[in-house]
């Protein structure tokens, strides 16, 4: 991970940055374990005995809790003061897929701590259980143990709950939710924002001569966000929206909206689906005489999934996502360390730890302020360049990728700086 300067990206020595939501994690580690840097990560975390919390009087709101003077929360292999990083994840969530993603986020954080070469990074994972109450308890625990910065949680409702604790202590949070509603000063969302993906792919399609646009959006909160950002992106790029149809989450319910859309004329159509949803939706367009050889099919980052390559009707389509080449190196190293391929969002915790490491040289409780990470020049990571806005939302430098019969091909590279002269004409 490195900060991006005005004209170039600079990287530290070992710095590098799934779509949807974790292998079982030992409950003792969830409740009290820490994972200091010091040796190459094992295939999975090793449980540690819970640490008994001493009774203590909390400081007034707005003041961080200082590390225990007796060194209670300093692991024995540390010779200096650790850089304590709270990591809040739904490690015991009732949904097995969520638990798998949470475990991968934890594994990626450990990998980043190892690869930075900074022996003082101390990862403190705590289980939110995926609930607001669990998030409040987990955030309170890591701050009482001296965490200077908090990573996670994953879900919007748990981010909002944990933020009530971190804001009261003036501790910054880098969360993994994509819901902009929970962002704010000191609450940074290191996630993939669909609004950014729509803006980028529409911008590129317009530069390639596509003038009129249509969209098929699911009848979900995600679909509502997509439609709003789609209309805005088309207007900003001097195109026009010919038609928008929404559909329920079943293949039968898709039939009438697609047939209605086919009554309009357009050069490009946005299909913000993935996996099973896309395999049900995309073939209906050619069936209704929407020819992908004439009409460019567009996608969001949900297309950044190998399963999309199995859908013939989207071959030739474009979507916006981080450059797949840079991420592949991270995925290979992750596989070598843990024996499984990481889900798409695992890179978020890797980048978060690397980002924290780039600021670790300062004084404890002074190096990570609520405004620390709002650097307009941005940072470079596994998923390319990114920067946080003052309101806590994220802006990424995205590539445009084409679906081909043999894989994904970048047709418009991701920018390497946020300078306007570089971004123009993408």
Secondary structure, DSSP 4 states (H G I P E B T S, - for coil): -EEB-SSSB---TT------------HHHHHH--EESSSPPPSSPPP-PPPPPPP-PPPPTTSPPPPPTT-TTS-TT-SS--EEEEEEE-TT-SSHHHHHHHHHHHHHHHHHHHHH--TTEEEEEEE-TTSHHHHHHHHHHHHHTT-SEEEE-SSHHHHHHHHHHHHHTT--EEE----GGG-BTTEEE-S--HHHHHHHHHHHHHHTT--EEEEEEESSHHHHHHHHHHHHHHHHTT-EEEEEEEE-SSHHHHHHHHHHHTTS--SEEEE---HHHHHHHHHHHHHTT--TTTSEEEE-GGG-SGGGGG-GGGTT-EEEES-HHHHHHHHHHHHHHHSSPPPTTHHHHHHHHHHHHHTTTS-TTTSS-TTTT--TT-EEETTEEEEE-TTS-EEE--EEEEEETTEEEEEEPPPS---HHHHTT-
